[in-house]
């Protein structure tokens, strides 16, 4: 998100009497990148909502040419990053006992695979899976509920 967009979003949050903070996060630095969830929760006095909106695409664009390292880069950013941040947020929400929302921005390509994006489509498809939020094969016993959004391809 561009700097001016981040600042205008923060201003909108503050204009309705709420507190917010802006933090930069690099999901290529795992698992340490998820530390920002705890930092923000501590700074703001809790956590009600997490929006996982990070994503990166396949560097080569071709399945037959995609190296394991490139596959891991996409899976780590799009899936492992979402998992680690969701887990940290869910722990905070459960600990506080107030519930909350976890929103994973996935992709329409979880349903309609895009040519040349095998790792991207796989990562976004699993990130959309409610399997991330199941416990012992049943629904979550906690007060938070995972949601997802899946826009089309957006150049960012």
Secondary structure, DSSP 8 states (H G I E B T S, - for coil): --HHHHHHHHHHHHHTT---------TTSTTGGGHHHHHHHHHHT---EEEE------SS--GGG--HHHHHHHHIIIIIHHHHHHHHHHHHHHHHTS-EEEEEE--GGGTS--TT-HHHHHHHHHHT-GGGG-BTTB---SSEEEEEE-------
